[in-house]
């Protein structure tokens, strides 16, 4: 068999006048993967989440070797578009002055101008290439989308009805832990503009809404869903008391999603007096220790929202093995909003070392809409034994 050679792409970038910097992308194949990621982002992900700005920028980056080389510096498992766009918005939020800011309503206070944003974006990246690159190398996507709780609430209510005991929650990929406070928010579910379902506290500083698609309706959650413990695990938990870390979370919000800035700030205020415990660690390695520490009398619920894609396949297998092993001692429920185009909302019940998965719904990755499946369509289950 002939030896396979790997072509390397060398991009020469003009930095300050008279200085050449050579940025080396590991391989030609890696560039193709990056280009495909930005093309997919432009064609599918940004339009699905109503961001024409990021659709335009992603399409431009896909055809630009210098910006692809910059984005290639991200850590393994990190989505290149999100990292590049987050790094740029972070610098703008920190006060770097540039005409590009006019295309970010949170900065300009106005609608984006009709002129294309990509030429300004490209100029910004090259003018601040060192700062952008440092952020891409050192940071991670830890998007804290509070509206994803619209997907979690009905499932947590269902688990509580089954278990008839308070929940012990473990959030895998918890970021700042705001979704562990799901029961402190108010919820409204609408179909064609009509309110179908409401769930709220007496006083809630955060109100979340989701549209219902299709004929299915989530089961109404009980008036109270008691929680015995709230734990989250993340490689780099976000401390919202640190202004810089809060700024990074805001930088990961897409330009058109103005309401998410307010939701983030309001949810952060709810967190101040909450008994949430955040643990720094690798869930694929450290989850068993957390599983042993939760209250014995509680219903053990492990959940994740658009987080498992950052964990290598073998790590995800170790998480599943940990849940199966723990279920030999006590029941375990796993709630997952994972996957793409669109994500699936699943509930897996573990008993006696085996898991039984149930597909409950398809949903927006940001919790904007839910398509709840009727009971007959949900009965296909997958059972795996160790």
Secondary structure, DSSP 8 states (H G I E B T S, - for coil): --------EEEEEE-STT-EEEEEES-HHHHHHHHHHHHHIIIIIHHHTT-HHHHHHHHHHHT-HHHHHHHTTS-TT--HHHHHHHHHHHHHHTT---GGGGG-HHHHSS---SS-SHHHHHHHHHHTHHHHHHHHHH-------GGGHHHHHHHHHHHHHHH-S-EEEEEET-TT-GGGGGGGSEEEEEETTEEEEEE--SS-S-EEEEEE-SS-------S---EEEEEEEETT---TTSHHHHHHHHHTS-TT-HHHHHHHHHHHHHHTTS-EEEEES-HHHHHHHHHHHS-TTSEEEEEEES-GGGS-HHHHHHHHHHHHHHTTTS-EEEEEEE-SSSEEEEEEEEETTEEEEEEEEEE-TTSSEEEE--GGGG--EEEEE-
